[in-house]
Amino acid sequence: MDDAAVLAALGFPHAPLLGSGGEACVYSLGSTRVLRLMRPGARFSDAQAKARLLKAIKSNARHLDFLTPEVLAIHKIGKRIAVIEPTLPGVPVSKMLEIVSGLERVRLIQNYLDAAASIFSIVLPANGFGPLTGDDALRRGSWRDYAKTRILRSAGHCPEDLRAAVLAQADSPLDEPSKPALVHLDYFPANVLAEGERITAVLDFGASSVIGDARFELWSAVAYLDAEISPAATDADRQQAQSWLADAGLMMGSVQRNDGSLLTGLSPPTMPP
């Protein structure tokens, strides 16, 4: 069943498409709701598990200044899964970076980074380290063991010419965090909403999110400002982000492209998807 047929069956034949990603296409259902239409092959049980996760995150994130998603309803139409969520306020930071400048831009980048640093304060029950949804067999008693298990499993699915490089990361030394923490791991400008310079919502907790080392959130938030992922981000934005890491004692250096632009070299030891 294609998207148009599912939308018609749900009573929204003319819902406008807001965007699409690897997991779903998102349609507007007016000013207060959106419909996340999962790609073919998605499972109802997985949608239910994510709904429970989002409920737990929202209930434990009330102290934060930004909102997180929640699920209002899950529908199964044929073999397709449709999830209805409330519309969250704001515009993606990726879009804001196309238009803001000066002090407002500096404050927006600062607030984007500070919001990333606050995610660890969303406390969830932790049964070891690893994914919050999906394969429970990946969970481990230590962050180091989880990282190695994840890398070894990923190596079997990556292109053959990259396999040796991925496997070489399996024994990279990793410090154990002082305590397990929620790590979004897909925190980048398109998944963060803002109004002006203020962060209003963080989206897409789910498949990438883990209980892990909170420092990975900070590194990934900065690394995702790379030009290939966030083309609207500037070298000045990346320099501001690197200075923010340096102030936190987490700077890992940077490199310069052949064209002279900065590339953040801030990623922690490789964690394949």
C-alpha positions in Angstrom: 0.0 0.0 0.0 1.5 3.4 -1.0 1.5 6.5 1.1 -1.5 8.1 -0.8 -3.7 5.0 -0.1 -2.7 5.0 3.6 -3.5 8.7 4.0 -6.8 8.2 2.3 -7.7 5.3 4.5 -6.9 7.5 7.6 -9.1 10.3 6.3 -6.3 12.7 5.4 -6.0 12.3 1.5 -4.6 15.8 1.1 -2.1 16.0 4.0 0.9 17.9 2.9 4.4 16.3 3.1 6.6 18.0 5.6 9.7 15.9 5.1 11.1 12.4 4.8 13.9 10.3 6.3 15.2 6.8 6.4 12.5 5.7 8.8 9.4 7.6 7.9 7.7 10.4 5.9 6.1 13.1 8.0 2.8 14.7 7.0 0.9 17.7 8.5 -2.5 17.1 9.9 -3.2 20.8 10.5 -1.6 23.1 13.1 -1.7 20.7 16.1 -0.7 17.2 14.8 1.6 15.4 12.4 1.5 11.9 11.0 4.7 9.9 10.8 4.1 7.2 8.2 6.7 4.5 8.7 8.5 3.0 5.7 7.3 -0.4 4.5 8.6 -3.2 6.8 8.1 -1.3 10.0 6.6 -3.3 12.8 3.7 -2.4 15.1 5.5 -3.7 18.1 8.5 -1.4 17.4 6.2 1.6 17.1 4.7 0.7 20.5 8.1 0.3 22.1 9.1 3.7 20.8 5.9 5.2 22.1 6.7 3.9 25.6 10.2 5.3 25.3 9.0 8.8 24.3 6.5 8.7 27.1 9.3 7.9 29.6 11.6 10.6 28.2 8.8 13.3 28.2 7.8 12.5 31.8 11.5 12.8 32.9 12.3 15.9 30.9 9.8 18.3 32.5 12.7 20.3 34.1 14.1 21.2 30.7 13.4 24.3 28.7 12.6 22.4 25.5 9.9 19.8 24.6 10.3 16.2 23.4 7.9 14.2 21.2 5.1 12.0 22.3 2.7 9.6 20.6 -1.0 10.3 20.5 -2.1 7.2 18.4 -0.7 4.3 16.4 -2.6 2.9 13.4 -1.9 -0.2 11.3 -3.3 0.2 7.8 -2.7 -3.0 5.8 1.0 -3.6 6.4 1.8 0.1 7.0 2.3 1.8 10.4 1.2 5.3 11.0 2.0 7.3 14.1 0.2 10.5 15.1 2.1 13.0 17.3 1.5 16.6 18.4 3.1 19.3 16.4 6.0 20.8 18.4 6.8 24.5 18.2 9.7 26.0 16.3 11.7 25.8 13.1 14.6 23.3 12.5 17.9 24.9 13.6 19.2 23.8 10.1 16.8 26.2 8.6 17.5 29.0 11.1 21.2 28.8 10.3 20.3 29.8 6.7 18.9 33.2 7.8 20.2 34.3 11.3 23.4 36.3 11.7 25.4 38.3 14.2 24.8 38.0 18.0 21.5 36.1 17.4 23.4 33.4 15.5 26.1 33.1 18.2 23.3 32.7 20.9 21.5 30.1 18.7 24.6 28.0 18.4 25.3 28.3 22.1 21.8 27.2 23.0 22.0 24.3 20.5 25.1 23.1 22.3 23.7 23.7 25.8 20.6 21.8 25.0 22.7 18.8 23.9 24.6 19.0 27.2 21.3 18.9 29.1 20.0 15.6 27.6 22.0 13.5 30.1 19.8 14.9 32.8 16.8 13.0 31.5 17.1 10.0 33.8 15.7 6.7 32.6 15.9 3.3 34.2 19.2 1.8 33.0 19.6 -2.0 32.5 23.2 -1.8 31.4 24.6 0.0 28.4 23.1 -0.2 24.9 20.1 0.6 22.8 16.8 1.8 24.3 14.7 0.0 21.7 15.4 -2.8 19.4 17.9 -5.6 20.0 18.2 -6.3 23.7 21.0 -8.8 23.0 23.3 -5.8 22.3 23.1 -4.5 25.9 26.2 -5.0 28.0 27.3 -4.3 31.6 29.9 -1.7 30.6 30.1 1.0 27.9 33.4 -0.5 26.6 31.9 -3.9 26.1 28.8 -2.5 24.4 31.0 -0.4 22.0 33.1 -3.4 21.1 30.0 -5.6 20.5 28.4 -2.9 18.4 31.5 -2.4 16.2 32.0 -6.1 15.7 28.4 -6.5 14.6 28.4 -3.5 12.4 31.6 -4.7 10.6 29.6 -7.6 9.2 27.2 -5.2 7.5 29.6 -2.5 6.2 31.2 -2.3 2.7 34.1 -4.8 2.4 36.6 -2.0 1.7 35.7 -0.4 5.0 35.6 -3.5 7.1 39.2 -3.5 8.2 39.0 0.1 9.3 35.9 -0.6 11.3 37.3 -3.7 13.0 40.4 -1.7 13.9 38.2 0.4 16.2 37.0 -2.6 18.2 39.8 -2.5 20.7 40.1 1.3 21.0 40.5 2.3 24.6 37.3 3.8 26.0 37.0 5.4 29.5 34.0 4.1 31.4 31.6 6.9 32.2 31.0 7.7 35.9 27.4 6.7 35.4 25.1 5.6 32.5 23.2 8.4 30.7 20.7 8.9 28.0 22.5 9.7 24.7 20.4 10.9 21.7 23.3 10.2 19.2 21.3 11.7 16.4 21.4 15.3 17.8 22.0 17.6 14.8 20.5 20.9 13.6 17.7 19.3 11.5 16.5 17.4 14.7 16.4 20.5 16.9 13.7 23.1 16.7 14.1 26.8 17.7 12.2 30.0 17.8 14.6 32.9 17.3 17.7 31.9 19.4 15.7 29.7 21.8 15.7 25.9 21.5 12.0 24.8 21.7 12.2 21.0 21.0 14.5 18.1 20.3 13.1 15.4 17.9 13.8 11.8 16.9 14.8 10.0 20.0 14.6 6.4 19.0 16.6 4.0 16.9 20.0 5.7 17.5 19.4 6.6 21.2 21.3 4.6 23.8 22.2 4.4 27.5 25.9 5.3 27.3 28.5 7.9 27.9 27.1 11.4 28.1 30.2 12.9 26.5 29.3 11.3 23.2 26.4 13.7 23.0 28.7 16.7 23.2 31.1 15.3 20.6 28.4 14.3 18.2 26.5 17.6 18.5 29.7 19.4 17.4 30.8 16.8 14.8 27.3 17.1 13.2 28.1 20.7 12.4 30.4 19.5 9.7 29.7 21.0 6.3 28.6 17.7 4.7 25.9 17.2 7.4 25.0 20.8 8.2 25.7 22.8 5.0 24.3 26.0 6.5 26.8 25.9 9.4 29.8 28.1 8.9 33.4 27.9 10.0 32.7 30.4 12.6 29.9 28.2 14.0 32.3 25.2 14.1 35.0 27.3 15.8 32.5 28.4 18.4 31.5 24.8 19.0 35.1 23.7 19.3 35.8 26.4 21.8 32.7 25.2 23.8 34.2 21.7 23.9 37.6 23.1 24.9 36.0 25.0 27.8 34.5 21.6 28.9 37.9 19.9 28.7 36.8 17.7 25.8 38.6 19.1 22.8 40.0 16.5 20.5 41.4 18.7 17.8 40.4 19.7 14.3 41.8 19.3 10.8 41.6 21.5 7.8 40.2 20.5 4.4 42.2 21.0 1.2 39.9 24.0 0.3 40.9 25.7 3.6 37.6 25.1 5.4 37.5 23.6 8.9 36.4 20.0 9.4 35.6 19.1 13.0 37.8 16.2 14.1 35.8 15.8 17.3 34.2 12.5 16.9 34.9 10.0 19.7 36.2 6.5 18.7 34.1 5.3 15.8 30.6 3.9 16.6 29.1 2.6 13.3 25.3 2.8 13.0 
